[in-house]
Amino acid sequence: MNELNQHNHLSANNAEKPVLEFPVTYELKVIFDKTLQQEVHQRNLELVLEDVAIEFSDVKFKPSKQGNYVSISVAINLASEVQMQLLYKQLRLLPGIKLAI
C-alpha cells in the first residue's frame, strides 16, 4: 500500500469510531473482585463519582456465577471528555477493580 492509500485507509478507520457528544448519560459498569464486601466497593465507587463531580443514579449489582466477582452498574451523566478521562484515571486506583466500561 503506498503512502497516500495508507493515509486514506487510516483516515477511513478513524471516521468509523463512534464519537461521544457531551453531555452524555450512559451506564457505567465496573467489575470488582470479592476481596472487599460489596458495600465497600459501592461506597468507593460513589466516592470517586462524587470526587469527579459526576451525577449518578440507578445503582445495580450482579454477582458472577462463581461468586468471585461483583459488577456494579450505575447510570452516570458526563459533562465532558476531560471529566470522563479523570473518572477512568480515578477508577484505576480502586482496590479490587478488574474492569470498567
C-alpha positions in Angstrom: 0.0 0.0 0.0 1.5 3.3 -1.0 1.8 6.2 1.5 -1.3 8.1 0.1 -3.5 5.0 0.2 -2.2 4.1 3.7 -3.2 7.6 4.9 -6.6 7.4 3.4 -7.1 3.9 4.9 -6.2 5.2 8.3 -8.5 8.2 7.9 -11.3 5.9 7.0 -10.8 3.8 10.0 -10.7 6.8 12.3 -14.0 8.0 10.8 -15.7 4.8 11.9 -15.0 5.2 15.6 -18.1 6.3 17.5 -17.8 9.8 18.8 -19.4 10.7 22.1 -21.2 14.0 22.2 -21.2 15.7 25.6 -23.0 16.0 27.9 -23.9 12.3 27.8 -25.7 9.8 30.0 -24.6 6.2 29.9 -24.4 3.1 32.1 -21.0 2.6 33.7 -20.2 -1.0 34.5 -17.4 -1.7 37.0 -16.3 -5.2 37.9 -14.6 -5.9 41.3 -13.1 -9.0 42.8 -14.6 -10.1 46.1 -11.6 -9.1 48.3 -13.9 -6.4 49.9 -17.5 -6.5 50.7 -20.0 -5.3 48.0 -21.0 -2.3 50.2 -17.3 -1.2 50.4 -16.9 -1.4 46.6 -20.1 0.6 46.2 -19.0 3.3 48.6 -15.6 3.5 47.0 -17.2 3.9 43.6 -19.6 6.5 44.9 -16.7 8.5 46.4 -14.9 8.5 43.1 -18.1 9.7 41.3 -18.6 12.4 43.9 -15.0 13.5 43.7 -15.1 13.9 40.0 -18.5 15.7 40.3 -20.5 13.1 38.3 -24.2 12.8 38.9 -25.3 9.2 39.1 -28.4 7.0 39.8 -29.8 3.5 39.4 -27.0 1.5 41.1 -27.4 -2.2 40.3 -25.4 -5.2 41.5 -24.8 -8.6 39.9 -22.6 -11.3 41.3 -20.6 -13.6 39.0 -21.8 -17.2 38.6 -18.8 -18.5 40.6 -19.2 -15.7 43.2 -15.6 -14.4 42.7 -16.6 -11.0 41.3 -19.4 -8.5 41.6 -20.4 -6.0 38.9 -21.8 -2.6 39.8 -23.7 -0.8 37.1 -24.7 2.8 37.5 -26.2 5.5 35.3 -23.9 8.4 35.0 -24.0 11.9 33.5 -20.7 13.1 32.0 -20.3 16.7 31.1 -17.1 16.5 29.1 -14.4 14.2 27.7 -12.0 15.6 30.3 -14.3 14.6 33.1 -14.6 11.1 31.5 -10.8 10.7 31.4 -10.5 11.8 35.0 -13.1 9.3 36.0 -11.3 6.4 34.4 -8.0 7.6 35.9 -9.6 7.6 39.4 -11.3 4.2 38.9 -7.9 2.6 38.2 -6.9 3.4 41.8 -9.8 1.5 43.4 -8.9 -1.7 45.3 -10.2 -4.9 43.7 -11.2 -3.3 40.4 -10.9 -5.6 37.4 -12.7 -3.7 34.6 -14.6 -0.5 34.0 -16.6 0.0 30.8 
